[in-house]
Amino acid sequence: MNKEDIRIKHLIVHILDSTIGMPVLSDAELEYGSEVAEFVREHIGRICMGDDARECRFYERESEIYRLLSDYQDEDFIPVSQEIASRLYEIMNANIDIPPADLMVVRFKEGEEEYLALLKMNYKSLYTHRTMPLDGGEGNSNELIRHKSILPSESQRLSEAAVIRLSDLSLQVVEKKYEVNGEKTDYFSFLFLKCSAHLSHKSKLSIVGRAVESVQKDGFAEVERFERQMRAKSIIQEEIAENGGFEVEEIAEKIFDDQPELKTAFQDKMEKYNMVRERIEPQSENTVRKYQSQHLFTDTGIEIKIPMEQYKNPRCVEFITNPDGTVSVLIKNIEHLEAKL
């Protein structure tokens, strides 16, 4: 989804401050200008183009939100948004660990697709100033006050939000666990939306990385494991850079090409997540950033960061296994060296 192509059709904000004991529901749509529209588009874009969102499907029989949206018409935007907000507030009010927020309900179009976004804007506390007249009316006194209902900026990721495609009621959901009945729970999807979730691309990539590391840890001695882990990271980075992602089955062939027993062990781990034939396509630069360089940490406290392009170039860096089993790192052909304080 391209945020520049998002066209907002309807927008409303409901105040869900659980500290005041009742929701403050708006009876009118929000009048907004270009700055607010850009603020909303930025948040929707972060959800749809990031790797934290999980693709979900409603439990059709159990979900009140599904029932509301299955017969949705734009003339019902305000009452539908109010009922959605009320249901969310009931859950928040019964579980004090869920933070108070404003719920922004956005009806928008991107390309030919129609969507509804539920953006939960959790409050944060910041200081601001206030000017008060002095006693007697002559002069002013400037004070600092703590404002407890500041909304997230456009650069911040929302903790809980959903973007729903109205044609088939599929969802993209981001959420954070909060304590419900003494247990950390994905309340936004489980209790509020009542939908099932697949793993996000970010989670899938993390699972693959951990599985590769675990299998290699069991299969190789320390020095060889170090080299194998760097090679695996290089292979994953190259597939993402050149192809936008990779098939788990194919990446296993490349990483464990000469170790069929380790390939089998890796596939067994992927089977637990039903990911053997999964394709992983991360979209966010933040998700793949750790694959863009090799980070090395020695037992003597030295840290080395090598960009992946230099790591792959034997004219830039070389790893030497010494007769005593130690490893030397040779950095070559340096034209300019700079030290920073």
C-alpha positions in Angstrom: 0.0 0.0 0.0 1.3 3.4 -1.0 0.5 6.0 1.7 0.5 8.8 -1.0 -2.5 7.0 -2.7 -4.6 6.9 0.5 -7.8 9.0 0.1 -9.6 9.6 3.4 -13.4 9.6 3.1 -14.6 9.7 6.7 -12.7 10.3 10.0 -13.9 10.3 13.6 -12.2 10.3 17.0 -13.7 8.8 20.2 -12.1 9.4 23.6 -11.5 6.1 25.5 -10.0 7.3 28.8 -10.6 4.5 31.3 -9.6 6.8 34.1 -12.9 8.8 33.8 -15.2 5.8 33.9 -17.0 6.2 30.6 -16.2 6.7 26.9 -16.7 10.1 25.3 -18.1 9.2 21.9 -18.3 11.8 19.1 -21.6 12.4 17.3 -19.9 14.1 14.4 -17.0 13.4 12.0 -13.8 15.2 12.5 -13.2 18.3 10.4 -9.6 18.0 9.2 -7.1 19.8 7.0 -4.0 18.6 5.1 -1.8 18.3 8.2 -4.2 16.0 10.0 -4.8 14.0 6.8 -1.0 13.5 6.4 -0.8 12.5 10.1 -3.4 9.8 9.5 -1.9 8.6 6.3 1.5 8.3 7.9 0.1 6.0 10.6 -1.9 3.8 8.2 1.2 3.6 5.9 3.4 2.4 8.9 1.0 -0.4 9.6 0.5 -1.6 6.0 4.1 -1.1 4.8 5.8 -2.3 7.9 6.7 -5.9 9.0 5.1 -5.8 12.4 1.5 -6.2 11.1 0.0 -9.7 11.1 -2.5 -10.8 8.5 -5.7 -12.0 10.2 -9.1 -13.4 9.6 -12.2 -12.8 11.8 -13.8 -15.6 13.7 -17.1 -14.9 11.9 -19.4 -16.4 14.5 -17.8 -14.9 17.5 -16.7 -11.4 16.3 -19.1 -8.5 17.0 -16.8 -6.3 14.8 -17.2 -8.7 11.9 -21.0 -8.6 12.3 -20.9 -4.8 12.3 -18.8 -4.6 9.2 -20.4 -7.4 7.2 -23.4 -5.1 6.5 -21.4 -1.8 6.6 -22.6 1.2 4.6 -21.0 4.6 4.6 -24.2 6.3 5.9 -23.7 4.2 9.1 -20.1 5.3 9.6 -20.8 7.3 12.8 -23.0 4.8 14.7 -20.8 1.8 13.6 -17.7 3.7 14.8 -19.4 4.4 18.1 -20.3 0.8 18.7 -16.8 -0.3 17.8 -15.4 2.2 20.3 -17.9 1.2 23.0 -16.9 -2.5 22.7 -13.2 -1.6 22.9 -13.8 0.6 26.0 -15.6 -2.2 27.8 -12.5 -4.3 27.5 -10.2 -1.5 28.5 -12.3 -0.5 31.5 -12.3 -4.1 32.8 -8.5 -4.4 32.5 -6.5 -1.5 34.1 -3.2 -2.4 32.5 -4.6 -1.5 29.0 -3.6 2.1 28.5 -6.2 4.8 27.9 -6.3 6.2 24.4 -8.3 8.0 21.6 -9.7 5.7 19.0 -9.5 7.1 15.5 -11.7 5.4 13.0 -10.8 6.1 9.4 -12.7 5.2 6.3 -10.4 5.4 3.3 -9.7 4.2 -0.2 -6.4 3.2 -1.7 -6.4 2.4 -5.4 -9.6 0.5 -6.1 -9.8 -1.0 -2.6 -12.0 0.3 0.2 -10.7 0.1 3.9 -11.6 0.9 7.5 -8.7 1.6 9.9 -9.0 1.4 13.7 -6.1 3.4 15.2 -5.7 3.2 19.0 -3.7 6.3 20.0 -2.4 5.5 23.4 -1.8 8.6 25.6 1.7 9.6 26.7 2.5 12.3 29.3 4.6 15.3 28.4 5.3 18.7 29.9 3.9 21.9 28.3 3.7 25.5 29.4 0.8 27.5 30.7 0.5 31.3 31.2 -1.4 32.5 34.2 -2.2 36.2 35.2 -0.5 37.4 38.4 -2.7 38.4 41.3 -3.9 41.9 40.7 -4.0 41.5 36.9 -0.6 43.0 36.2 1.8 40.7 34.4 1.9 37.0 33.7 3.4 33.9 35.3 4.6 31.1 33.0 4.3 27.6 34.4 5.0 24.1 33.4 2.2 21.5 33.6 2.2 17.8 32.8 -0.3 16.9 30.0 -1.4 13.3 30.3 -3.3 12.9 27.0 -0.8 13.6 24.3 -1.2 11.5 21.2 1.6 9.6 19.4 3.4 11.6 16.8 3.4 10.6 13.1 6.9 9.2 13.6 5.8 6.8 16.3 4.5 3.3 15.7 1.1 2.5 17.2 1.0 -0.3 19.7 -2.5 -1.4 18.7 -4.2 -0.9 15.3 -6.1 -2.7 12.5 -6.6 -2.0 8.8 -9.6 -3.9 7.5 -10.2 -4.4 3.7 -13.9 -4.1 3.3 -14.2 -6.3 0.2 -13.3 -9.5 2.1 -12.9 -8.3 5.7 -9.3 -9.4 5.9 -7.2 -7.5 8.4 -3.7 -6.4 9.1 -3.2 -6.1 12.9 -0.5 -4.7 15.1 -0.7 -5.1 18.8 1.0 -5.4 22.1 0.3 -7.8 25.0 -1.2 -6.5 28.2 -2.1 -8.3 31.4 -5.7 -9.6 31.4 -6.8 -11.8 34.3 -3.2 -12.1 35.5 -1.9 -13.3 32.1 -0.2 -11.4 29.2 -2.7 -11.4 26.4 -3.1 -10.1 22.8 -6.3 -8.5 23.9 -6.7 -6.4 20.7 -7.0 -9.5 18.4 -8.3 -12.1 20.9 -10.9 -10.1 22.9 -11.7 -7.1 20.8 -11.5 -8.0 17.2 -11.8 -11.8 17.7 -9.6 -12.8 14.9 -6.9 -15.4 14.1 -3.5 -14.1 13.3 -0.6 -15.3 11.2 3.0 -14.5 12.0 4.3 -11.2 10.7 7.2 -11.1 8.2 9.4 -9.7 11.0 8.5 -12.6 13.3 9.1 -15.2 10.5 12.5 -13.7 9.7 13.5 -13.8 13.3 12.3 -17.5 13.6 14.5 -18.5 10.6 17.5 -16.7 12.0 17.2 -18.3 15.4 16.6 -21.7 13.9 19.7 -21.4 11.7 21.8 -20.3 14.7 20.5 -23.2 16.9 21.1 -25.9 14.3 24.6 -24.6 13.6 25.4 -24.3 17.3 24.7 -28.0 17.7 26.4 -29.1 14.4 29.7 -27.3 14.4 32.7 -26.6 16.6 33.2 -23.0 17.7 35.5 -21.7 15.0 33.6 -23.4 12.1 30.3 -22.3 13.6 31.5 -18.7 13.5 32.3 -18.9 9.8 29.0 -20.8 9.0 26.9 -18.2 10.8 28.5 -15.4 8.9 28.0 -17.2 5.7 24.3 -17.9 6.5 23.7 -14.3 7.3 25.3 -13.3 4.0 23.1 -15.7 2.1 19.9 -14.4 3.7 21.0 -10.7 3.1 21.7 -11.5 -0.6 18.4 -13.1 -1.2 16.5 -10.2 0.4 18.6 -7.6 -1.5 18.3 -9.3 -4.9 14.8 -11.0 -4.7 12.9 -9.0 -2.0 12.7 -12.2 0.1 13.2 -15.9 0.1 11.5 -19.3 0.2 12.4 -21.0 3.5 12.8 -24.4 1.7 15.3 -22.8 -0.8 17.3 -20.9 1.8 17.8 -24.2 3.6 19.3 -25.7 0.5 21.8 -22.8 0.2 22.7 -22.6 3.9 23.0 -26.3 4.5 24.1 -27.4 1.0 26.7 -29.8 2.3 25.1 -30.8 5.6 21.9 -32.8 4.8 21.4 -33.8 8.5 21.5 -30.2 9.6 19.1 -29.2 6.8 16.7 -31.9 8.1 17.1 -30.5 11.7 16.4 -27.0 10.4 13.3 -28.1 8.5 12.0 -29.9 11.6 12.1 -26.6 13.5 10.3 -24.9 10.6 7.6 -27.6 10.6 6.7 -26.6 14.2 5.7 -23.2 12.8 4.2 -24.6 9.6 6.9 -22.6 7.7 8.7 -25.2 5.6 7.3 -23.8 2.4 6.8 -20.2 3.6 7.9 -17.2 1.6 9.3 -14.3 3.7 9.2 -10.9 2.2 10.2 -8.2 4.7 9.2 -4.6 3.6 10.7 -2.4 6.3 14.3 -1.2 6.3 14.4 -1.6 10.1 13.6 -5.4 9.8 16.5 -6.2 7.5 19.0 -3.7 8.9 20.8 -6.3 11.0 21.5 -8.4 7.9 23.2 -5.5 6.2 26.4 -5.9 8.2 28.3 -8.5 10.2 28.7 -7.7 13.9 31.6 -9.4 15.6 32.4 -9.6 19.3 35.6 -11.0 20.6 36.3 -12.5 24.0 38.7 -9.7 24.6 36.0 -7.0 24.4 36.6 -5.9 20.8 33.6 -5.1 18.6 33.9 -5.0 14.8 31.1 -4.0 12.4 31.7 -4.9 8.8 29.2 -3.8 6.0 28.1 -6.9 4.1 29.5 -5.7 0.8 33.0 -5.4 2.4 32.6 -8.8 4.1 32.0 -10.4 0.7 35.0 -8.8 -0.8 38.3 -10.7 -0.1 40.3 -7.5 -0.9 38.7 -5.8 2.1 38.6 -8.4 4.9 40.0 -11.8 5.5 39.4 -14.3 8.3 42.4 -16.5 9.2 42.2 -19.6 11.3 45.5 -20.0 13.1 47.2 -23.3 13.9 46.3 -23.0 17.6 42.6 -22.7 16.7 42.3 -19.0 17.3 40.9 -16.6 14.6 42.5 -13.5 13.2 40.6 -10.8 11.3 42.7 -9.0 8.7 41.2 -5.7 7.4 43.0 -4.8 4.2 43.6 -1.9 1.7 42.5 0.9 4.0 43.1 4.2 2.3 41.9 6.4 5.1 41.6 5.7 8.9 39.7 8.0 11.3 39.3 7.9 15.0 36.2 9.4 16.7 35.8 10.4 20.3 
